[in-house]
Amino acid sequence: QESQALVVSDAEERIAQQMEENRKYEVAEDDESGTTCVNNPAVADPINCGAGWKCCTSKRSYLNNGVAHEKQDKLKLYSICCQMDQHCKYDTIFVSCAPGAGPDDYSGVLAGLEEDAQVNLLEQTDDEESQALVSNQELIAQQ
């Protein structure tokens, strides 16, 4: 529990730092040269990127059936401004600007999903082994 709280705290700190550094690329809401990122406060705090900048908004990692990971469904997304000649790079719940135009990079999100799947599989295997051990001990005790 405590280590999970530290991870969440570190993530929140990293996101706050990114958003603070991003302020220099934002323009006022009524500046028509800008682009509004996610104009829905329930999803992410709306920001306006200046001319020559584009929005990159974080994404949740989803399970195969389209349901957000249990740990991520309560997290609020956030947006940052990236230069037009950059692309958005997604890494689990984080987003950053990566050099070069071209398609956005989702490889970090997939890596996060695969890592979670491996951890869950290991935990499940441990649970199954523990259950098998208990069952065998019960059989021996009954004899």
Secondary structure, DSSP 8 states (H G I E B T S, - for coil): -HHHHHHHHHHHHHHHHHHHHHGGGB--TT-TTSEEE---TTTB--EEE-TTEEEEE----B-TTS-B-TTTTT--B-EEEEETTEEEEEETTEEEEEESSSS-B-HHHHHHHHHHHHHHHHHHHHHHHHHHHHHHHHHHHH-
